[in-house]
Amino acid sequence: MKKLAEETVFLLREKGLTFATAESCTGGLISATVTQVSGVSAIFYGGMVTYNNEIKNKILGVKKETLEEYSAISQETAEEMARNICEKMNVKIGVAVTGNAGPNPSENKPVGMVYVSVYSENFKKTVELSKQLQGNESRDEIRKVAVKTALLLLQETVKYY
């Protein structure tokens, strides 16, 4: 994972693209992964771990209506998280993850239903991880897949600049 983080940071730095994270089920693992890379401080402005729905709403700005209608474990919430962290941190790219890493269902959503979203002026994309998982992964494995997906989405975003 460190090599992927290094490649991602290199690509972002090369283009001068700043980014920030909004994390839920990964609990800051994306931020922890990228901050292992020397020199990332030039482009990584910070992140928020918004594990609680009230905090997603009050601090990150996810609409209460979105959380009530779709739940925190939804594409809509992931996309608002990515867009809002981008605006709040004044960066070019926002990346967000929300979902259920297990071990039990949450908000009537199965384990492994995780959404990773990237937002920028030039590119927006959300990936649902449950389509990539086998269904028997551990909590740690699901979280690692989410981080890898976030890094790959950041790399994909670079192509649009």
C-alpha positions as CSV (number, residue, x, y, z in Angstrom):
1,M,0.0,0.0,0.0
2,K,2.9,2.3,0.7
3,K,4.1,2.1,-2.9
4,L,0.6,3.0,-4.2
5,A,0.5,5.9,-1.8
6,E,3.9,7.1,-3.0
7,E,2.9,6.8,-6.6
8,T,-0.3,8.7,-5.9
9,V,1.4,11.5,-4.0
10,F,4.0,11.8,-6.8
11,L,1.3,12.2,-9.5
12,L,-0.6,14.8,-7.4
13,R,2.5,16.8,-6.6
14,E,3.6,16.7,-10.3
15,K,0.3,18.5,-11.2
16,G,0.2,20.7,-8.1
17,L,-3.1,19.2,-7.0
18,T,-4.1,19.6,-3.4
19,F,-6.5,17.2,-1.7
20,A,-8.3,16.4,1.6
21,T,-10.2,13.4,3.0
22,A,-13.5,12.8,4.6
23,E,-13.6,9.4,6.2
24,S,-16.1,7.3,8.1
25,C,-15.6,3.5,8.2
26,T,-11.9,3.8,7.4
27,G,-11.4,5.9,10.5
28,G,-8.6,8.0,9.1
29,L,-6.7,5.2,7.4
30,I,-6.5,7.0,4.1
31,S,-5.0,10.0,5.8
32,A,-2.6,7.7,7.8
33,T,-1.6,6.0,4.6
34,V,-0.7,9.1,2.6
35,T,1.0,10.8,5.5
36,Q,3.6,8.0,5.5
37,V,4.9,9.6,2.3
38,S,7.6,12.2,2.7
39,G,6.6,15.6,1.1
40,V,2.9,15.0,1.1
41,S,2.3,18.1,3.3
42,A,2.7,20.2,0.2
43,I,-0.5,18.8,-1.2
44,F,-2.5,17.1,1.6
45,Y,-4.3,19.7,3.6
46,G,-6.0,17.4,6.1
47,G,-8.9,15.2,6.7
48,M,-12.0,14.7,8.9
49,V,-13.2,11.4,10.4
50,T,-16.9,11.8,10.7
51,Y,-18.1,8.5,12.1
52,N,-21.3,9.8,13.6
53,N,-24.2,11.0,11.4
54,E,-24.7,14.2,13.5
55,I,-21.1,15.1,12.9
56,K,-21.4,14.3,9.2
57,N,-24.2,16.8,9.1
58,K,-23.0,19.6,11.5
59,I,-19.3,19.6,10.8
60,L,-18.9,18.1,7.3
61,G,-22.2,19.6,6.0
62,V,-23.9,16.4,4.7
63,K,-27.6,17.4,4.4
64,K,-29.8,15.9,7.1
65,E,-32.3,15.0,4.3
66,T,-29.6,12.9,2.5
67,L,-28.8,11.0,5.7
68,E,-32.5,10.4,6.4
69,E,-33.5,9.5,2.9
70,Y,-30.5,7.5,1.8
71,S,-28.6,6.8,5.1
72,A,-24.9,7.4,5.8
73,I,-24.1,4.2,3.9
74,S,-25.0,5.5,0.4
75,Q,-23.5,6.9,-2.8
76,E,-25.3,10.2,-2.1
77,T,-23.7,10.6,1.3
78,A,-20.2,9.7,-0.1
79,E,-20.6,12.2,-2.8
80,E,-21.6,15.0,-0.5
81,M,-18.8,14.2,1.8
82,A,-16.2,14.4,-1.0
83,R,-17.7,17.7,-2.3
84,N,-18.0,19.2,1.1
85,I,-14.4,18.3,2.3
86,C,-13.1,19.8,-1.0
87,E,-14.9,23.1,-0.2
88,K,-14.2,23.2,3.5
89,M,-10.5,22.6,3.1
90,N,-10.2,24.7,-0.1
91,V,-8.5,22.0,-2.1
92,K,-8.7,20.8,-5.7
93,I,-9.8,17.2,-4.8
94,G,-11.9,15.7,-2.1
95,V,-12.0,12.0,-1.4
96,A,-14.5,10.4,0.9
97,V,-15.4,7.0,2.2
98,T,-18.5,5.8,4.0
99,G,-20.0,2.4,4.5
100,N,-20.2,-0.7,6.6
101,A,-16.9,-2.5,7.1
102,G,-18.5,-5.0,9.5
103,P,-18.6,-7.3,11.3
104,N,-22.4,-6.8,11.5
105,P,-25.0,-5.1,9.2
106,S,-25.6,-1.4,10.0
107,E,-28.4,0.9,8.9
108,N,-30.0,-2.1,7.2
109,K,-26.9,-2.3,4.9
110,P,-24.8,-5.4,4.6
111,V,-21.2,-5.7,5.6
112,G,-19.0,-4.7,2.7
113,M,-21.3,-2.0,1.3
114,V,-18.8,0.8,1.2
115,Y,-18.7,3.8,-1.1
116,V,-15.6,5.7,-2.1
117,S,-16.1,9.0,-3.8
118,V,-13.8,11.5,-5.4
119,Y,-14.8,15.1,-6.3
120,S,-13.0,17.7,-8.2
121,E,-13.9,20.5,-10.7
122,N,-12.9,18.3,-13.6
123,F,-13.8,14.7,-12.4
124,K,-16.3,13.1,-10.1
125,K,-16.7,9.3,-9.5
126,T,-18.1,7.0,-6.8
127,V,-17.3,3.3,-6.5
128,E,-19.4,0.8,-4.5
129,L,-17.0,-1.7,-3.0
130,S,-19.5,-4.5,-2.4
131,K,-19.3,-5.2,-6.2
132,Q,-15.5,-5.8,-5.8
133,L,-15.6,-7.9,-2.7
134,Q,-16.2,-11.7,-2.3
135,G,-18.4,-11.3,0.8
136,N,-16.1,-13.0,3.3
137,E,-13.5,-10.3,3.9
138,S,-12.6,-9.1,7.4
139,R,-13.2,-5.6,8.6
140,D,-9.5,-4.8,8.1
141,E,-9.5,-6.2,4.6
142,I,-12.6,-4.1,3.7
143,R,-11.0,-1.0,5.0
144,K,-7.7,-1.7,3.1
145,V,-9.7,-2.2,-0.1
146,A,-11.4,1.2,0.5
147,V,-8.0,2.9,1.0
148,K,-6.6,1.3,-2.2
149,T,-9.7,2.4,-4.1
150,A,-9.4,5.9,-2.8
151,L,-5.8,6.1,-3.9
152,L,-6.6,4.7,-7.3
153,L,-9.5,7.3,-7.7
154,L,-7.0,10.0,-6.8
155,Q,-4.7,8.8,-9.5
156,E,-7.6,8.6,-12.0
157,T,-8.5,12.2,-11.2
158,V,-5.0,13.4,-12.1
159,K,-5.7,12.4,-15.8
160,Y,-8.3,15.2,-16.0
161,Y,-5.8,18.0,-15.2
